[in-house]
């Protein structure tokens, strides 16, 4: 049985596995209210990285471990961003959700955009945090280099949590990174028809300002926010600032 990682002690949480199309994710569903916040993590991570952010949020939250990350079992085949999106959407439909705010960080932003485009009936809004993959640097070498550069200025707590989750990501991490960098999100964004919040840390080399502006300009209803003095893991290292911007965005939907 998966562990309780995000839900506060004493709260009622539904935790379990969901399988669709030969792949399995782990979900942790707790709280109540309209427009549940669905959390999609980045490459090598898991839902546990959102612990500090969730402490500053309210309402219904659904944290997800994507296949092969966190507590979720390794799939037989590495999933594309599209297959990830289909799995997440099937899980949300199974839970009767039609108005989710899907928050994706890094790789999760690519999956979130695919969910909105491929399955518009489950999404009310998107939050794209540190969106990848910059179309000007679409290679594993470039992305790994930017990630190492970003980690040089990161807090020890963020580094420790990230290292733990990367180790849990298993031996197929390079294959998973390849699935991320071959995806072309710039072809997806113009088809998004829900409100979008794009968030970046001021020092994020994986989501440069030019790329974030390109993303915002591609969508009919998108706004941009920047968190000063933080990098790619800004929702982890600056959870209060991130939560404030997310709450404001949800309140306007």
C-alpha angles and dihedrals in degrees: 000000000000118000129251102251108153108022114094116247112269094025123115112253134178109212125177152106129288122195127194132156093003096304131099131211131185120232132193111193121184143145126039142253141081124303100029115214110238115200121212115183132212131255113305093009138100140205092278091076088073095062096109093044093051092053086065097046133076137199127045118341130187115193117194135199106204119220112292094013133093109345095338117112121249111264120233089241128028109257124236118226088257093053090047088053093049091051094049092047092049090053092050092048090049088057092049095249120155102155109048125156101217115207115195125182120201106319087010089064090061091051092045091055090049091051091053094049100038096037109026092161093076102043130080097168145350134227112197110192119188090347118210153226105051105212090221093059106036104157137094091241093053095045093046090050092052090047092054090048090051093049092057090076099036128117118258092243091056091046092050094049092046094049091049092052094045089055089051089051089079135216096309097071095117090052090050091049089052090055088053099049096046090057114098107211092174086073090053103047097068088059095054111112103179129083113278136199116200114198128185136171113242091240098043110133093182093058105036120190093251091055094047091050090050089053094049093047091051094061128067096222111030135129131192132222129180126200111213123234097010136106140212095313093053095139088056098041097037104030095155094055092043094048092050093055092045093049091051091050094049092047090059096053 
